[in-house]
């Protein structure tokens, strides 16, 4: 009976083998066809010049940061080739140890400092480095400007960045670029347009300003985050950033997301956050200002503790520097304000009271734009919406250089260097 059973099983197996081979052949043919189609699509997108550039990665301290070694064409505002250095910032490489007789300046800021919209050599911090070398006080020192700007960073995250990563470079001067149009909002989780993202904040508890990184810590404990930081995750990240087919998929997805009403509202300048141009009228805005001012004072303390100096620079929004007086006046009338410099003046007053320097750029940028009838942000096509263009960066660099040139260039010693 066993022999007969084995014979029957062999007959069944013999009948199944051709079917299995056929199924396997069809499966391999389908897989091969999919791979061939993807390769053809990759080649076609390459020939067609399609580009998808996402230079950001998850970060265990900051929520996200720039990706080391990322490079590509930034097309969302202008057309610029962007390269991120190995130290995960948009700049040339810098040694951690400060070279002898070098005056180091560290730039902290958001997308205005990141400056993907203009070539590296046209950024305001490149202008600063070139202009300061002509100051009388720099005759015996070399000026080195280091850019640590990352899009979307709040004052809170810039403080964390200073504490955890910038200090090691022993900067002599910290320039904090404050984008008044959204930084005050971004320092408040209740007001932040991206409040659901796992980002760190500072909050008041028992009258003390303390770090609240609970959202980041919760994200860091997830399996998804651990996979993203694993070898497998890094491999997939590489594929994400080099596959044009995946890039096309992400582009379509982002376009769909930005078309949603809630996201369209976020992109509607003219003032980004209209409430920032007048005294706070709600508890959330009062708290956002309270936290922001406390963060600036804390940053002053952090900088001075290392023997360095702090210069807070308030940037500009498109409506603040719009050369068309009618457009500006219409916006001011809608808010019931006489000018658009309330946040700039408030931070200037804080600096005077707390003993740190503040430079307001917006009034000077507006004056230049108004007299010369040019846009220093965006373009005529965008109605001045967007980031600084090459004119704006040049003017910002010149104004900041003029401010810095007045100080003496006292050097902070590197930790490795005897005092």
C-alpha positions in Angstrom: 0.0 0.0 0.0 2.9 2.4 0.8 4.4 1.8 -2.6 1.1 2.5 -4.3 0.8 5.7 -2.3 4.3 6.9 -3.2 3.6 6.1 -6.9 0.4 8.2 -6.7 2.2 11.1 -5.1 4.9 11.0 -7.7 2.3 11.1 -10.5 0.6 14.1 -8.8 4.0 15.8 -8.4 4.8 15.1 -12.0 1.6 16.8 -13.1 2.2 19.8 -10.8 5.8 20.4 -11.9 5.0 21.9 -15.3 2.3 24.1 -13.8 4.7 25.3 -11.1 7.4 26.0 -13.7 4.9 27.8 -15.8 3.7 29.9 -12.8 7.3 30.7 -11.9 8.1 31.6 -15.4 5.1 34.0 -15.6 6.0 35.5 -12.2 9.6 36.1 -13.3 8.4 37.5 -16.5 6.1 39.9 -14.6 9.0 40.9 -12.3 11.3 41.4 -15.2 8.7 43.5 -17.0 8.2 45.7 -13.9 12.0 46.1 -13.5 12.4 46.9 -17.2 9.5 49.4 -17.0 11.1 51.1 -14.0 14.4 51.3 -15.7 12.8 52.8 -18.8 11.0 55.3 -16.6 14.2 56.2 -14.8 16.0 56.7 -18.1 13.1 58.7 -19.6 12.9 61.0 -16.5 16.6 61.5 -16.5 16.6 62.4 -20.2 13.6 64.7 -19.6 15.6 66.5 -16.8 13.2 65.6 -14.0 14.8 66.3 -10.6 13.6 65.6 -7.1 15.7 66.9 -4.3 14.9 66.2 -0.6 17.9 67.1 1.6 16.3 66.4 4.9 16.5 63.4 7.3 15.1 62.6 10.8 17.2 63.8 13.7 17.0 62.5 17.3 17.5 65.9 18.9 16.1 68.4 16.4 13.2 66.5 14.8 14.9 66.7 11.4 18.0 68.1 9.9 19.9 68.3 6.7 21.3 65.1 5.2 25.1 64.9 5.0 26.4 64.9 1.5 23.0 65.6 -0.1 23.2 67.4 -3.4 20.8 68.3 -6.2 18.9 71.1 -7.9 16.5 73.2 -5.8 13.6 74.1 -8.0 10.8 75.2 -5.6 11.9 78.8 -5.7 14.5 79.7 -8.3 16.9 77.1 -9.8 20.0 76.5 -7.6 22.5 73.6 -7.3 22.7 72.8 -3.6 25.2 70.7 -1.8 25.2 69.8 1.9 28.6 69.3 3.6 29.6 66.3 5.6 28.7 68.3 8.8 25.1 68.4 7.6 24.9 72.1 6.8 24.7 74.1 3.6 28.2 75.4 3.5 31.7 74.4 2.5 33.4 72.1 5.0 35.0 73.5 8.2 37.4 71.9 10.6 36.1 71.6 14.2 39.3 73.0 15.6 39.5 76.7 14.9 42.6 77.7 12.9 45.0 80.2 14.6 44.2 83.9 14.2 40.7 83.2 12.9 37.6 85.1 13.8 34.7 82.6 13.5 31.1 83.6 13.0 28.3 81.1 13.3 25.0 81.8 11.5 21.9 80.3 13.1 18.5 80.7 11.3 15.8 79.0 9.2 15.3 78.9 5.5 16.5 82.5 5.0 19.9 81.4 6.3 19.8 78.0 4.6 19.3 80.1 1.4 18.6 77.3 -1.1 17.1 80.0 -3.4 20.5 81.5 -4.4 24.0 80.2 -5.2 26.3 79.6 -2.3 28.6 82.6 -3.3 25.6 84.9 -3.4 24.3 84.2 0.1 24.3 86.9 2.8 26.8 85.0 4.9 29.2 84.7 1.9 28.9 88.5 1.5 29.6 88.9 5.2 32.8 86.9 5.0 34.1 88.8 2.0 33.2 92.3 3.4 34.5 91.8 6.9 37.9 90.9 5.6 38.1 94.5 4.5 37.4 95.9 8.0 40.3 97.7 9.8 39.9 95.3 12.8 40.5 92.2 10.7 44.0 93.2 9.4 45.6 90.5 11.6 42.9 87.9 11.6 41.0 85.8 9.0 37.2 85.9 9.1 35.5 82.5 8.7 31.7 82.5 8.5 29.9 79.2 9.1 26.3 78.7 8.2 24.1 76.4 10.3 20.7 77.5 8.9 18.0 74.9 8.4 14.6 75.5 6.9 11.7 75.5 9.4 13.9 75.9 12.5 12.5 77.8 15.4 14.4 79.8 18.0 14.0 76.8 20.3 15.7 74.4 17.8 18.4 77.0 17.0 19.2 77.1 20.7 19.4 73.3 20.9 21.6 73.3 17.8 23.9 75.9 19.4 24.2 73.8 22.6 24.7 70.4 21.0 26.7 71.1 17.8 27.8 74.7 17.2 29.7 75.2 20.4 32.4 72.7 19.4 33.5 75.1 16.6 34.4 77.8 19.1 32.7 80.7 17.4 33.6 84.2 18.4 30.3 85.7 17.3 26.9 84.1 16.9 24.5 85.7 14.5 20.9 84.6 15.1 18.7 85.5 12.2 15.1 85.8 13.4 12.4 85.5 10.8 9.7 87.5 12.6 7.0 86.4 10.1 6.9 82.9 11.6 9.6 82.3 14.3 7.4 83.6 17.1 4.6 81.3 16.0 7.0 78.4 15.6 8.1 78.7 19.2 4.6 77.8 20.3 3.2 74.3 19.8 -0.3 75.6 19.9 0.4 78.1 17.1 2.9 76.2 15.0 1.5 75.3 11.6 3.2 71.9 11.9 2.2 71.2 15.5 1.7 67.5 14.7 5.4 67.0 13.7 7.7 65.6 16.4 9.6 68.7 17.2 11.2 70.1 20.5 9.8 73.1 22.2 10.6 75.2 25.3 7.8 75.9 27.7 7.4 77.6 31.1 6.9 75.3 34.1 6.8 76.8 37.6 8.1 80.0 36.2 11.2 78.4 34.6 11.9 78.0 30.9 12.5 74.3 30.3 12.9 72.0 27.3 9.9 69.9 26.3 11.2 67.2 23.9 8.4 64.7 24.7 7.2 64.6 21.0 10.7 63.9 19.8 11.3 61.3 22.5 8.1 59.5 21.7 9.0 59.4 18.0 12.5 58.2 18.8 11.0 55.2 20.6 9.0 54.0 17.6 10.0 51.1 15.4 9.8 53.4 12.3 12.4 55.7 13.7 14.8 52.8 14.6 14.3 51.4 11.1 15.0 54.8 9.5 18.4 54.9 11.4 19.3 51.3 10.6 21.5 50.2 7.7 18.3 49.0 5.9 16.7 52.4 6.5 19.8 54.3 5.2 19.8 52.1 2.1 16.2 52.9 1.5 16.9 56.6 2.1 19.6 56.5 -0.5 17.2 54.9 -3.0 14.5 57.5 -2.1 17.0 60.3 -3.0 18.4 58.8 -6.1 15.4 57.2 -7.8 13.6 59.6 -10.2 10.5 57.4 -10.2 10.2 57.6 -6.4 10.9 61.3 -6.7 8.0 61.7 -9.2 5.7 59.8 -6.8 6.8 62.1 -3.9 6.3 65.2 -6.1 2.8 64.2 -6.9 2.0 63.4 -3.3 3.4 66.7 -2.1 1.4 68.6 -4.8 -1.8 66.9 -3.6 -1.0 67.8 0.0 -0.3 71.4 -0.8 -3.6 71.7 -2.7 -5.5 70.9 0.5 -7.3 74.0 1.9 -5.5 73.9 5.2 -2.1 73.8 3.5 -3.0 76.5 0.9 -3.8 78.8 3.9 -0.3 78.3 5.3 1.3 79.4 2.0 -0.8 82.5 1.6 1.5 85.3 2.5 1.3 88.4 2.5 2.2 88.5 6.2 2.5 84.7 6.9 1.4 85.4 10.5 -0.6 88.6 10.5 -1.0 88.6 14.3 2.8 89.2 14.7 2.5 92.7 13.3 0.5 94.0 16.3 0.6 93.5 20.1 -0.7 90.0 21.1 -4.4 89.8 21.6 -4.8 86.2 22.7 -3.2 84.1 25.4 -1.5 81.8 22.9 0.2 84.8 21.2 1.2 86.3 24.6 2.8 83.0 25.6 4.5 82.7 22.2 6.1 86.1 22.7 7.0 85.3 26.3 8.8 82.1 25.3 10.5 83.7 22.3 11.9 86.6 24.5 13.1 84.1 27.1 14.8 82.0 24.5 16.7 85.1 23.2 17.9 85.9 26.7 18.9 82.3 27.3 20.8 82.3 24.0 22.6 85.4 25.2 23.6 83.6 28.4 24.8 80.5 26.5 26.9 82.6 24.1 28.4 84.9 26.8 29.2 81.8 29.0 31.7 80.8 26.3 33.2 84.2 26.0 31.6 84.9 22.6 29.1 87.6 21.5 25.6 87.5 20.2 24.1 89.6 17.4 20.4 89.1 16.8 19.3 90.1 13.3 15.6 90.4 12.5 15.0 89.6 8.9 12.0 90.5 6.8 8.7 89.3 5.3 7.6 89.9 1.8 5.0 92.4 2.8 7.3 94.4 5.0 9.7 95.1 2.1 7.2 95.2 -0.8 8.1 98.2 -2.9 4.4 98.9 -3.7 3.1 101.4 -1.2 -0.5 100.6 -2.1 -0.1 96.9 -1.4 1.6 97.6 2.0 -1.0 100.2 3.0 -3.9 97.9 2.1 -2.4 95.2 4.3 -1.8 97.6 7.2 -5.4 98.9 6.9 -6.7 95.3 7.2 -4.7 95.0 10.5 -5.4 98.4 11.8 -1.7 99.2 12.3 0.4 102.2 11.3 3.5 100.2 10.3 4.7 96.6 9.9 7.7 96.7 12.2 6.1 95.9 15.6 8.0 92.5 16.0 11.3 94.1 14.9 11.0 97.0 17.3 9.9 94.7 20.2 13.0 92.5 19.8 15.2 95.6 19.5 13.8 96.9 22.8 14.4 93.5 24.4 18.0 93.6 23.3 18.5 97.1 24.8 16.9 96.0 28.1 18.8 92.6 28.3 22.2 93.7 26.9 22.6 92.1 23.5 22.9 93.7 20.1 19.9 93.7 17.7 20.0 94.8 14.0 16.6 95.3 12.3 17.0 94.7 8.5 13.4 95.2 7.3 13.3 99.0 7.5 16.5 99.4 5.5 15.5 96.7 3.0 12.1 98.4 2.5 13.7 101.7 2.0 16.0 100.3 -0.7 13.1 98.4 -2.4 10.9 101.5 -2.3 13.4 103.9 -3.7 14.7 101.5 -6.4 11.4 99.9 -7.2 12.8 96.4 -7.0 11.9 93.3 -5.1 14.4 92.1 -2.5 12.3 89.0 -1.8 10.8 86.7 -4.4 10.2 88.4 -7.7 7.7 90.5 -9.6 6.1 87.2 -10.8 5.5 86.2 -7.2 4.5 89.7 -6.0 7.5 89.7 -3.6 6.4 86.5 -1.9 9.2 84.1 -0.9 12.7 84.4 0.4 15.5 86.9 -0.2 16.7 87.0 -3.8 20.2 87.9 -4.8 19.6 91.6 -4.2 18.1 90.8 -0.7 21.0 88.6 0.2 23.6 91.2 -0.9 21.9 94.0 1.0 21.5 91.9 4.1 25.1 90.9 4.0 26.2 94.5 3.6 24.1 95.7 6.5 25.2 93.0 8.8 28.9 93.5 7.8 28.6 97.2 8.6 27.2 96.4 12.0 29.9 93.8 12.8 32.7 96.0 11.5 32.2 98.3 14.5 33.3 95.7 17.1 36.7 94.6 18.0 37.6 91.2 16.7 38.5 89.6 20.0 39.1 85.8 19.5 37.6 83.0 21.6 40.2 80.3 22.2 39.4 76.8 21.0 39.2 74.2 23.8 42.4 72.6 22.6 44.3 75.9 22.5 45.9 77.2 25.7 44.6 80.6 26.8 
